[in-house]
Amino acid sequence: MGNPTPRKLKLISIMFLVAAVWGIAIGIFYFQQPNFFLTALGIVNLMLGVYLGFRQLKDRKQISK
């Protein structure tokens, strides 16, 4: 399994970040009592999105050298 293309990596990163914002917002604000599971999964998605974004930035930095 090789490295994904930069376009795919950017799209996947954006999808994780959008899912994170949605999960955290719904988990905290939609229900009467905050839903821990949705919020926790939103935070996991946030971490994955940040990781993939960092990976993309790191790859760009190596390419420009």
C-alpha positions as CSV (number, residue, x, y, z in Angstrom):
1,M,0.0,0.0,0.0
2,G,1.7,3.2,-1.2
3,N,1.3,6.7,-0.1
4,P,-1.9,8.4,-1.2
5,T,-1.8,11.3,-3.6
6,P,-1.8,14.8,-2.1
7,R,-5.3,15.5,-3.4
8,K,-6.7,12.3,-1.7
9,L,-4.8,13.2,1.5
10,K,-6.3,16.7,1.5
11,L,-9.8,15.4,0.9
12,I,-9.6,12.8,3.6
13,S,-8.2,15.3,6.0
14,I,-11.1,17.7,5.3
15,M,-13.6,14.9,5.7
16,F,-12.1,14.0,9.2
17,L,-12.2,17.7,10.3
18,V,-15.8,18.2,9.1
19,A,-16.9,15.0,10.9
20,A,-15.0,16.1,14.0
21,V,-16.8,19.5,14.1
22,W,-20.1,17.9,13.5
23,G,-19.6,15.2,16.1
24,I,-18.4,17.6,18.8
25,A,-21.2,20.1,18.1
26,I,-23.9,17.5,18.0
27,G,-22.5,15.7,21.1
28,I,-22.3,18.9,23.2
29,F,-25.2,21.1,22.0
30,Y,-27.9,19.0,20.4
31,F,-28.9,16.8,23.3
32,Q,-30.3,17.8,26.7
33,Q,-27.4,16.2,28.4
34,P,-24.0,16.2,26.6
35,N,-23.4,12.9,24.8
36,F,-19.9,11.6,25.7
37,F,-19.6,9.1,23.0
38,L,-20.3,11.5,20.1
39,T,-18.0,14.0,21.6
40,A,-15.2,11.5,22.1
41,L,-15.6,10.2,18.5
42,G,-15.5,13.8,17.3
43,I,-12.3,14.3,19.2
44,V,-10.8,11.2,17.6
45,N,-11.8,12.5,14.2
46,L,-10.2,15.8,15.0
47,M,-6.9,14.0,15.9
48,L,-7.0,12.0,12.7
49,G,-7.6,15.2,10.6
50,V,-4.8,17.1,12.3
51,Y,-2.4,14.1,11.9
52,L,-3.2,13.8,8.1
53,G,-2.9,17.6,7.7
54,F,0.5,17.5,9.5
55,R,1.6,14.7,7.2
56,Q,0.6,16.6,4.2
57,L,2.5,19.7,5.3
58,K,5.5,17.6,6.1
59,D,5.4,16.0,2.6
60,R,5.2,19.5,1.0
61,K,8.1,20.7,3.0
62,Q,10.3,17.8,1.9
63,I,9.2,18.3,-1.8
64,S,10.2,22.0,-1.7
65,K,13.7,21.3,-0.5
